Amino acid sequence: MNGVSTALIVLGLFFLGGVYSFYKQKLPTGILVVLGVGAAMSLTAGVLRLDVWG
C-alpha cells in the first residue's frame, strides 16, 4: 500500500501548490479554504497510511 500513500501525499502537495497559486492571484477565500482542507486531508491520510507509522 505504499503506492497509495505516495499518491495521497503527491495529491496533497498538488493542492498546496494550488492554494499558493490562488493566494498569489488574490482569488476568493472560499477556494483557498476548500483546497487547504483537501490538502490537509490528503497529506494526513498519506502519512498515516505509510508503513513507517503503522
Long-range contacts (C-beta under 8 A, 24 or more apart in sequence): 1-49, 1-51, 2-50, 2-51, 4-46, 4-49, 5-46, 5-47, 5-49, 5-50, 5-51, 6-46, 7-46, 8-42, 8-43, 8-45, 8-46, 8-49, 9-42, 9-43, 9-46, 9-47, 11-42, 11-46, 12-38, 12-39, 12-40, 12-41, 12-42, 12-43, 12-44, 12-46, 13-39, 13-43, 15-39, 15-42, 16-43
